[in-house]
Amino acid sequence: MSHGGNPEAGTNSFVGIDGTGLTITSPNGPDTWVIPVSDTFTVAMTWDLTGIFALWLASLGLIYTVTYTFAGLGNANGTALSVTKTTVAGQTTYGPAETTVAVPANSLPVGKYEVLATVTFGGNPPMSAYIEIPVLDVYQA
């Protein structure tokens, strides 16, 4: 998995952000990246705020959006899905409890997809982080 952020965690002592995990869970279990087209499955991202201002930023109740993009590899792109939430005071790591979306059965055509998860904040300057998995295979059962 590749990941990163802007400002990238560890490059700025004041604030950073990083996508640290991407989980796909199907009826066949967690981290199943080969899924029948007829199955509903979930996608969740884990991301972290870092730096000396991370706790302060989280306490501001910043609105963030996590978007999952299914980029077709030799087939059509899938529909992007997203969830919008607010940061919580004292919390600098966000994961499945805050970032999960359900991908309905038959919503992605049979094919292979690169899955990219991004978390974005408004503001000036904007902050964002991402993580991707190389291939999700949706097949006809």
Number of C-alpha atoms within 10 A of each C-alpha: 10 12 19 19 23 18 20 19 20 13 13 14 12 13 20 24 27 26 27 21 20 23 19 23 17 20 12 13 10 13 12 15 20 15 22 19 20 17 17 16 21 17 21 22 28 23 27 19 24 22 17 13 14 21 18 14 19 19 16 12 13 15 15 17 17 26 21 27 19 21 19 19 14 9 12 15 17 19 12 14 15 16 14 14 13 15 19 17 15 12 15 19 19 18 17 16 9 17 23 19 19 15 19 13 14 14 13 20 18 19 19 24 25 17 21 21 26 22 25 18 17 12 9 6 8 10 19 22 25 26 23 22 18 12 17 20 16 20 15 11 9
